[in-house]
């Protein structure tokens, strides 16, 4: 098992827990919790694999991911009362998953010999789309469409990955450095409430 495989496992677990916590926050039943955890963990990777023609998609070829998701979800349910601050836990696991899955997506683009900008886009899709599906199923506006800096952190991490890769920095250092960079961005923007500007059309009021 390579270091990359270990990161994939950690990312799957983190996103599965994130999905399970989100579902429990919405008071879904047992089946709903498992479904939300599953789509959160595999949604981004599925979109990525379909786009680059890697079919059957990765979770169909490697059933370990299914067992990991099931185990992580069961863990979340059993220890839900130990996770006293569900919102904090949700943010933490979601941020870890974002960091890890972003580099997995960028690496997939590199392995497919795609242009750097496309590889960065694949990284953002892999990191964000599972959360998009999760939020839609939980009847929420996806976090990447709100003012909170989320997809932007993923894109910045993807660019960081490409720069380190072009400089021939050791692969494992690139993986760890990029993941920590994305996590750091998310922590800082939340701590200091940094947001992207919002634009909207003023509605005309009747006289």
Phi, psi and omega in degrees: 000129182272168177298325178298319178297321179297318178297320178300317179296314180297320178295319178298315179297315182299314181289327177296316178296318178302314179295318180296318179296319179297318180295320178292327175298328179271003178059044176280162179280181186302315180297317180298321179298315180293321180294314180296319177299319182294310183290330177294320184284327186247353185300309182295318179295325179294314177300316180300311183296321179295318182294324181264005176077022179270084182233148354303149184297164193303318184289341175281331179275330181240093185289353176304324181299323180296316179292323178297317179296316178298317180292318180294322179293316178299318177301315181297321181290315183296318185257024182300325181282341176282335178275078189299327182247085186299322181294320178294317179296318179300315180298316183297307182292325178294321180292318177298314179299319179299313181298313183290315183289334176297312182291329177295319179293318179296317179299322178297321177295319178296315180297332179272006179060038178271162179296151182307317182295327178288321178297320177296319178297320178297322177299315180295319178297315181297320182283330191253329192290332174297318177293325177298313179297318178303311183294321179296315180293332178270011176062043177234154173290124182308140185300331182287345179263359177261179185289344181296137180283110184227292178297326179299322177295321179295316179296316178299320177295321178297319178295317177301318179299313182296322179295313180296322179295319181292335178272005178058035175289146183311137187304312182296323177295321177298316179300308183293316182299316180294317179299313179295326178298315179294316179299319180297317178301313181298319180295318182292317183291329178284317181298316184260009176053046177276129182227163173279152178295148179248141179235139180208159180265126180290133179280143180281129179264138181286140182278000000 
